[in-house]
């Protein structure tokens, strides 16, 4: 504050000013074509003598518009925010493998309007948890890059290890989403080569890290009732709405 105005303002005064403001989520004028969803955690203050709690929040990044929205313990806020905006006839929604992320995506736009994409890098991360033969892992990566899930599952059919079985279940879950009506494991090679859509959720993951730079400063604990405002303030800053 002193850098911009020349006036020294204490930290507590700045916090009081923040909590008096009304930070609305941005309203883009352009059509939303692509977004990604992720979650983060924030340390919430508890009564004296109790262990502090880490509670989750959700974030949605509108890729080409470089806008971010967050909600704390109330997913409907970001769901309504997206659905109130102009959406492309095909809305690309990218997420990692967590059910909570896909529960949100399931409520964004009508089913026929969504192109759901499992984050390629998250898929790779889970593949390499299988371990074992490096040759087999390389073959599996090549198959998945082309969206060939059946061939990948067959590659691990003879593996009895728990990690391999878990990975096959993971593939089946995202291949057979909604009874096989939507395939989240796409032909990544084709979609990237033709520049149809992004294949990773790095946009929202980066945004969550930017939020955490404020909320996870050393020793920080937040009153639960203040968390929504803290997140809204950080979003407003990252969305460029606090520029002087």
Buried (B, 14 or more C-beta within 10 A) or exposed (E): EEEEEEEEEEEEEEBEEBEEEEBEBBEBEEEBBBBBBBBBBBBBBEEEEEEEEEEEBBBBBBBBBBBBBBBBEEBEBBBBBBEEBEBBEBBBBBBBBEEBBBBBBBEBBEEEEBBBBBBBBBBBEBBEEBEEEEEBBEBBBEBBBBBBBEBBBEBBEEBEEEBBEEBBEBBEBBBBBEEEEBBBBBBBBEBBEEEBBBBBBBBBBBBBEBBBEBBBEEEEEBEBEBBBBBBBBBBBBBBEBEEE
